[in-house]
Amino acid sequence: MRRNFGLIGTITHDVITYESGSKFEGLGGILYQAAVLCGLKKEVFLYTNLGQELVQDVEKIIEKWPTLQRQGIRYVPGSGNNVHLYYPEKGERVEVLESVVPPLNPSQVIRDLKELSMLILVLNSGFDIEFGDFRKIKERADCPVWLDIHSLPLDKKLNVPRKYIHLREWKEWANGVHYLQANKREMASMLGHLDNMPSEGEIEDLGKMAFKVGVKAVFITLGKEGVLVLTPDKSEKIASIESGIIVDTTGCGDVFCAGTVIGLAEGHDPFKAASFGLNLAAKAVGITGIEETYRIVSSEE
């Protein structure tokens, strides 16, 4: 039985600033999912365009991950995907995207599809892959596909704070996907609500729309409150466990994603799989960075 995981997304260089004055800088993006999967000794095929200026820093980290297959990493000229994130004490984080890499060519993914037991697409920047190329992959995939909407609802302007837009085409992206991940703010964008969060009824309705295009389960991350899991048969809110001191919340949704995907691949239902993902995410808020994420997850093995 295949036990290989495919990861499509973007490796980012993040500068993270909190209103308190604390500041972190390091690699992020799709490396969070890779850190979790590799930390739990899963075979991972990573597909990404990596800016040449980030290559050395990335190689220092991933050379220590023996289960990471790197033939899908393509080096491209330039500084890579550079992001500034500002977290106020209250309200939403502010994201400024300074530079991006070009969208991924799907050819290597398509060649490897028969090796994969699960394929994950995380739209880390919104520039990660063209819709038509993702559709080509979906049409050829015989493994379950997980889609994290993530930055798709953000505008594509550089060097200014990114704003949410009405993501009218979300159903086209979700069509043929098995599992869909979003947070409440992203769901508001999918519904066209740019100024207010969706109600429980609206979330349920969006879930029904997702099921009509083939989605088997929807995972709505709720921050400190946990996650809401929707399936055609039922919905259930799963509470987060007490996480202690919070150091850095960046990447927690990514850790949840990877942990939940592992649970699904091992045959657990979406609710039990989400509980495992939440457990890992609760540990991740107490540390910062990709290397620490790999270390703490490896201790679970």
Buried (B, 14 or more C-beta within 10 A) or exposed (E): EEEBBBBBBBBBBBBBBBEEEEEBEBBBBBBBBBBBBBBBBBBBBBBBBBBEBBBEBBEEBBEEBEBBBBEBBBEEEBBBBBBBBBBEEEEEBEBBBBBBBEBBBBEBBBEBBEEBBBBBBBBBBBBBBBEEBBBBBBEEBEBBBBBBBBBBBBBEEEEEBBEBBBBEEBBEBBBBBBBBBBBBBBBBBBBEBEEEEBEEEBBBEBBEBBBEBEBBBBBBBBEEEBBBBBBBEEBEEBEBEEBEEEBBBBBBBBBBBBBBBBBBBEEBEBBBBBBBBBBBBBBBBBBBBBBBBBEBBBEEE
